[in-house]
Amino acid sequence: MENKEFSFPNLCKVKKIQSLKLPFVKQIRNKKFPNTYFLNHEFDGLGVMSIEFIFKINYSGIFHEPKLAPNFCNKYLSAGSSKYNEFEISQLLQNLGAHINFETSRRFSIISVYFMNSQMKNVLEIISDFLLHPTFPNDLVTNKILNEKKIFDINLERSSFIAARHINNLLYGNFHPYGRMTKQSDFDDISVKDLLEFHSVFYNSHNLETIVSGDIPKDAINYLNSTVYKIKKPSDKFLINDKKYFDSNILTPPFSNPKRLYISKEDALQTSFRIAKILPGPRHHDFFSLRILVVILGGYFGSRLMKKIREEKGYTYGIGSYLIIEENHSELHISTQVGEKYTKLVLDEILVEITKLQNERVNKEELEKVKAYLVGSLLHSNDGIFNQAIVFRNLKKHNSSFNFINDYINEINKIDSYKIIEIAKKYLKKDSFSLVACGPHKSKLW
């Protein structure tokens, strides 16, 4: 078959996006109930809505013993309540067309539920029962924790899991909450009593924020007030401790020298890399430029690391760089898995690509492609009111508003290749990274 070249006419001029139109957020603050945020816009009238219940895990919660209590308390809320068992809760919500999700991050426990607004009262009555009165049935929860321990044991055989555990420990140390590593004994130390105790302390109105989005009924606040917002007030002891101990500076990473760690695993066929360092947080003037730099390095399929190490060299199937964003700082991570014979070659190539970004200008074509990718990603993540609610929740974690998005777009449009070199020289110094590798002993690097 004869190959033919096709050309496409320039059908229209593409307009550069300068900003996004984002929903108005209405905040309701009242002594009778927790902070509530309504994300309103001209909805399509499909009758679907979402509510997110967000509980802050404060200083004493982060350092709580046993350490798995925050995660398991949230995860097993629906294992049973004062009125229903786990199966009944699942069936009732399913019959009402509701979808629920439980998520625990470093500092927040989140319960998200999507449903038809006509069923709001019925859905909230079920959710409020296990949110306010969980029973954590002993046999059921004990069995679930045992299963979690088995999964943890299996993961401990994976070199990628081992490397990921140790990189946080290198970054933060043993005495910072983000540096503490979960042990097998932690699963044995936790009990139903611990979950009930944690719930009684942290699942209170002082700790709760609610984000409501979608096709919201006019009487939504009344439904919330008559169900979930019956949640108890915090104890005096909790308020005193919260005010006394919870200082966001507690979570500031300790100053430490970059470290390297190689973990030998004789049965490993590959070596797993984790390269990381602490960077400024979202309110720092260099933060947007850093995000763009990290994407150029390894944040999308056409990135420097993917093109060089995957496409050209064939050393690995996948490699990437990304940021984990905290309130006052962020973490840069570079991760990959490679065949043992390529271990040193891959590390060398990563450092070569970093050096290039520090000394060579990014050409116009690549920079425009990255800018288009970044703006497209923002459009995708803000497509629809439910995605916008998730974006709003994540912005609130570091005390930002929707203005953050348009400020980011402005920096994307403005940044040039000289700024990329400046930021790379300032923040990507080779000797500033901590490195963890886990693989065969014969591939040991240091």
JOMO-V739777 format. One record per residue. N is the residue number from 1. RES is the residue in three letters. PHI is phi as a letter, one per 40 degrees, with the letter a starting at -180 (* if undefined). PSI is psi in whole degrees, -180 to 180 (999 if undefined). Layout:
BEGIN
{{N/RES/PHI/PSI} {N/RES/PHI/PSI}}
END
This chain:
BEGIN
{{1/MET/*/133} {2/GLU/c/131} {3/ASN/c/134} {4/LYS/b/144} {5/GLU/c/136} {6/PHE/b/140} {7/SER/b/146} {8/PHE/b/134} {9/PRO/c/155} {10/ASN/c/92} {11/LEU/c/-38} {12/CYS/a/157} {13/LYS/c/128} {14/VAL/c/126} {15/LYS/c/131} {16/LYS/c/133} {17/ILE/c/126} {18/GLN/c/-28} {19/SER/a/165} {20/LEU/b/143} {21/LYS/c/112} {22/LEU/b/157} {23/PRO/c/153} {24/PHE/c/135} {25/VAL/b/120} {26/LYS/b/120} {27/GLN/b/132} {28/ILE/b/118} {29/ARG/b/129} {30/ASN/a/142} {31/LYS/c/-20} {32/LYS/c/-23} {33/PHE/a/166} {34/PRO/c/172} {35/ASN/d/130} {36/THR/b/133} {37/TYR/b/128} {38/PHE/b/124} {39/LEU/c/105} {40/ASN/b/145} {41/HIS/a/-176} {42/GLU/c/91} {43/PHE/c/161} {44/ASP/c/1} {45/GLY/g/21} {46/LEU/c/-12} {47/GLY/g/12} {48/VAL/c/140} {49/MET/a/169} {50/SER/b/147} {51/ILE/b/133} {52/GLU/b/126} {53/PHE/b/119} {54/ILE/b/119} {55/PHE/b/127} {56/LYS/c/135} {57/ILE/c/106} {58/ASN/c/-170} {59/TYR/d/-50} {60/SER/c/-26} {61/GLY/c/-38} {62/ILE/c/-37} {63/PHE/c/13} {64/HIS/c/143} {65/GLU/b/134} {66/PRO/c/146} {67/LYS/c/-20} {68/LEU/c/-3} {69/ALA/d/-46} {70/PRO/d/-42} {71/ASN/c/-51} {72/PHE/c/-30} {73/CYS/c/-47} {74/ASN/c/-41} {75/LYS/c/-32} {76/TYR/b/20} {77/LEU/d/-39} {78/SER/c/15} {79/ALA/c/-14} {80/GLY/i/150} {81/SER/b/-175} {82/SER/c/-25} {83/LYS/b/-29} {84/TYR/b/153} {85/ASN/c/178} {86/GLU/d/-44} {87/PHE/c/-43} {88/GLU/c/-42} {89/ILE/c/-46} {90/SER/c/-45} {91/GLN/c/-42} {92/LEU/c/-45} {93/LEU/c/-39} {94/GLN/c/-42} {95/ASN/c/-27} {96/LEU/c/0} {97/GLY/g/27} {98/ALA/c/142} {99/HIS/b/130} {100/ILE/b/147} {101/ASN/b/139} {102/PHE/b/131} {103/GLU/b/134} {104/THR/b/122} {105/SER/b/-169} {106/ARG/c/-36} {107/ARG/b/5} {108/PHE/a/143} {109/SER/b/128} {110/ILE/b/132} {111/ILE/b/116} {112/SER/b/137} {113/VAL/b/136} {114/TYR/b/137} {115/PHE/a/171} {116/MET/c/136} {117/ASN/c/-22} {118/SER/c/-18} {119/GLN/b/14} {120/MET/d/-48} {121/LYS/c/-45} {122/ASN/c/-42} {123/VAL/c/-45} {124/LEU/c/-32} {125/GLU/c/-39} {126/ILE/c/-47} {127/ILE/c/-43} {128/SER/c/-30} {129/ASP/c/-46} {130/PHE/c/-21} {131/LEU/c/-38} {132/LEU/c/-31} {133/HIS/b/56} {134/PRO/c/148} {135/THR/b/-19} {136/PHE/f/65} {137/PRO/d/128} {138/ASN/d/-53} {139/ASP/c/-44} {140/LEU/c/-49} {141/VAL/c/-39} {142/THR/c/-40} {143/ASN/c/-39} {144/LYS/c/-42} {145/ILE/c/-37} {146/LEU/c/-41} {147/ASN/c/-39} {148/GLU/c/-39} {149/LYS/c/-39} {150/LYS/c/-41} {151/ILE/c/-41} {152/PHE/c/-43} {153/ASP/c/-40} {154/ILE/c/-43} {155/ASN/c/-31} {156/LEU/c/-12} {157/GLU/c/-8} {158/ARG/c/126} {159/SER/c/-34} {160/SER/c/-39} {161/PHE/c/-42} {162/ILE/c/-46} {163/ALA/c/-41} {164/ALA/c/-40} {165/ARG/c/-46} {166/HIS/c/-24} {167/ILE/c/-38} {168/ASN/c/-36} {169/ASN/c/-39} {170/LEU/c/-38} {171/LEU/c/-40} {172/TYR/b/-26} {173/GLY/g/170} {174/ASN/c/-21} {175/PHE/b/2} {176/HIS/c/141} {177/PRO/d/-29} {178/TYR/c/-11} {179/GLY/c/-13} {180/ARG/c/132} {181/MET/c/135} {182/THR/c/138} {183/LYS/b/162} {184/GLN/c/-35} {185/SER/c/-21} {186/ASP/c/-30} {187/PHE/c/-29} {188/ASP/c/-26} {189/ASP/c/-18} {190/ILE/c/146} {191/SER/b/169} {192/VAL/d/-37} {193/LYS/d/-40} {194/ASP/c/-40} {195/LEU/c/-43} {196/LEU/c/-40} {197/GLU/c/-45} {198/PHE/c/-43} {199/HIS/c/-43} {200/SER/c/-28} {201/VAL/c/-47} {202/PHE/c/-21} {203/TYR/c/74} {204/ASN/b/170} {205/SER/c/-29} {206/HIS/c/-29} {207/ASN/c/-7} {208/LEU/b/135} {209/GLU/b/148} {210/THR/b/134} {211/ILE/b/120} {212/VAL/b/130} {213/SER/a/164} {214/GLY/h/-148} {215/ASP/c/88} {216/ILE/c/126} {217/PRO/c/154} {218/LYS/c/-33} {219/ASP/c/24} {220/ALA/d/-43} {221/ILE/c/-32} {222/ASN/c/-41} {223/TYR/c/-44} {224/LEU/c/-43} {225/ASN/c/-30} {226/SER/c/-5} {227/THR/b/-89} {228/VAL/c/-36} {229/TYR/c/9} {230/LYS/c/3} {231/ILE/d/145} {232/LYS/c/158} {233/LYS/c/155} {234/PRO/c/152} {235/SER/c/159} {236/ASP/d/-39} {237/LYS/c/-42} {238/PHE/c/-46} {239/LEU/c/-40} {240/ILE/c/-48} {241/ASN/c/-39} {242/ASP/c/-44} {243/LYS/c/-37} {244/LYS/c/-41} {245/TYR/b/-30} {246/PHE/c/101} {247/ASP/b/123} {248/SER/d/-22} {249/ASN/c/-21} {250/ILE/d/-33} {251/LEU/c/3} {252/THR/c/129} {253/PRO/d/141} {254/PRO/c/148} {255/PHE/c/125} {256/SER/a/153} {257/ASN/c/141} {258/PRO/d/142} {259/LYS/b/161} {260/ARG/b/141} {261/LEU/a/127} {262/TYR/b/126} {263/ILE/b/114} {264/SER/c/132} {265/LYS/b/102} {266/GLU/c/-33} {267/ASP/c/4} {268/ALA/c/138} {269/LEU/c/-18} {270/GLN/b/163} {271/THR/b/129} {272/SER/b/128} {273/PHE/b/142} {274/ARG/b/119} {275/ILE/b/129} {276/ALA/a/163} {277/LYS/a/161} {278/ILE/c/136} {279/LEU/b/170} {280/PRO/c/158} {281/GLY/c/-175} {282/PRO/c/-16} {283/ARG/c/3} {284/HIS/c/146} {285/HIS/c/-19} {286/ASP/c/0} {287/PHE/c/-47} {288/PHE/c/-42} {289/SER/c/-38} {290/LEU/c/-42} {291/ARG/c/-43} {292/ILE/c/-42} {293/LEU/c/-43} {294/VAL/c/-36} {295/VAL/c/-43} {296/ILE/d/-42} {297/LEU/c/-51} {298/GLY/a/25} {299/GLY/c/3} {300/TYR/a/174} {301/PHE/c/-28} {302/GLY/c/20} {303/SER/c/169} {304/ARG/d/-48} {305/LEU/c/-41} {306/MET/c/-44} {307/LYS/c/-44} {308/LYS/c/-52} {309/ILE/c/-31} {310/ARG/c/-55} {311/GLU/c/-48} {312/GLU/c/-47} {313/LYS/c/-28} {314/GLY/g/29} {315/TYR/c/-24} {316/THR/a/161} {317/TYR/c/-35} {318/GLY/a/143} {319/ILE/a/146} {320/GLY/a/164} {321/SER/b/149} {322/TYR/a/163} {323/LEU/b/137} {324/ILE/b/122} {325/ILE/b/124} {326/GLU/b/-178} {327/GLU/c/-44} {328/ASN/b/1} {329/HIS/a/178} {330/SER/a/166} {331/GLU/b/129} {332/LEU/c/129} {333/HIS/b/138} {334/ILE/b/127} {335/SER/b/147} {336/THR/a/167} {337/GLN/b/135} {338/VAL/b/156} {339/GLY/c/146} {340/GLU/d/-30} {341/LYS/c/-12} {342/TYR/b/6} {343/THR/d/-57} {344/LYS/c/-35} {345/LEU/c/-41} {346/VAL/c/-45} {347/LEU/d/-44} {348/ASP/c/-42} {349/GLU/c/-36} {350/ILE/c/-46} {351/LEU/c/-33} {352/VAL/c/-45} {353/GLU/c/-36} {354/ILE/c/-43} {355/THR/c/-40} {356/LYS/c/-42} {357/LEU/c/-25} {358/GLN/c/-19} {359/ASN/b/-18} {360/GLU/b/136} {361/ARG/c/137} {362/VAL/c/128} {363/ASN/c/160} {364/LYS/d/-42} {365/GLU/c/-45} {366/GLU/c/-43} {367/LEU/c/-41} {368/GLU/c/-36} {369/LYS/c/-42} {370/VAL/c/-42} {371/LYS/c/-43} {372/ALA/c/-41} {373/TYR/c/-44} {374/LEU/c/-45} {375/VAL/c/-39} {376/GLY/c/-39} {377/SER/c/-40} {378/LEU/c/-41} {379/LEU/c/-43} {380/HIS/c/-46} {381/SER/c/-18} {382/ASN/b/19} {383/ASP/c/104} {384/GLY/g/152} {385/ILE/c/-32} {386/PHE/c/-39} {387/ASN/c/-37} {388/GLN/c/-34} {389/ALA/c/-39} {390/ILE/c/-42} {391/VAL/c/-44} {392/PHE/c/-43} {393/ARG/c/-45} {394/ASN/c/-35} {395/LEU/c/-38} {396/LYS/c/-26} {397/LYS/d/-32} {398/HIS/b/33} {399/ASN/f/40} {400/SER/b/169} {401/SER/b/-175} {402/PHE/c/-17} {403/ASN/d/-27} {404/PHE/d/-40} {405/ILE/c/-49} {406/ASN/c/-30} {407/ASP/c/-38} {408/TYR/c/-44} {409/ILE/c/-40} {410/ASN/c/-42} {411/GLU/c/-37} {412/ILE/d/-47} {413/ASN/c/-31} {414/LYS/c/-32} {415/ILE/c/143} {416/ASP/b/178} {417/SER/c/-28} {418/TYR/c/-39} {419/LYS/c/-37} {420/ILE/d/-47} {421/ILE/c/-44} {422/GLU/d/-46} {423/ILE/c/-40} {424/ALA/c/-42} {425/LYS/c/-36} {426/LYS/c/-38} {427/TYR/b/-14} {428/LEU/b/38} {429/LYS/c/134} {430/LYS/d/-37} {431/ASP/c/9} {432/SER/b/-3} {433/PHE/c/145} {434/SER/c/142} {435/LEU/b/136} {436/VAL/b/135} {437/ALA/b/139} {438/CYS/b/121} {439/GLY/a/-167} {440/PRO/d/147} {441/HIS/c/-34} {442/LYS/c/-14} {443/SER/c/9} {444/LYS/d/130} {445/LEU/c/-32} {446/TRP/a/999}}
END
